[in-house]
Amino acid sequence: MRIAIQTIAYLWASPYTIAGIAIGLILGGRFQRVDGVIEIHGPRIAWLLRHMIVPAQALTFGHVVFGQNQSALDCTRLHERVHVRQYERWGPLFVPMYLLFSMILFLRGRDGYRENPFEIEAYDAEERV
């Protein structure tokens, strides 16, 4: 039963996972698999993460985590694994819901990143360790 549930979770998140793998290949990233998650880093990925609207050390797409470098992947692993689980729960709805929460918060004059419920869950997991 556990294998069936995990398979469904991978399939539900697969549109973003496939996109993440494609982006990693296009950008010439270095791939590694850690605990069922593909981690990718490299100079072009680092550049993109540094130049996003909210610069990031790492970013999750389904079962793919992009990091500026290996150290960033190591430091953010727990936080990003929470996002992986969120993709497993929300599937294709994750990114639209994340952006919707951010936009609503921003329009209310609040922090669309730190006050986003998805980020709150990830940061709470870090604090518990």
Secondary structure by P-SEA (a helix, b strand, c coil): caaaaaaaaaaaaaaaaaaaaaaaaaabbbbbbcccbbbbbcaaaaaaaaaccccccccccccbbbbccaaaaaaaaaaaaaaaaaaaacccaaaaaaaaaaaaaaaaccccccccaaaaaaaaaaaac
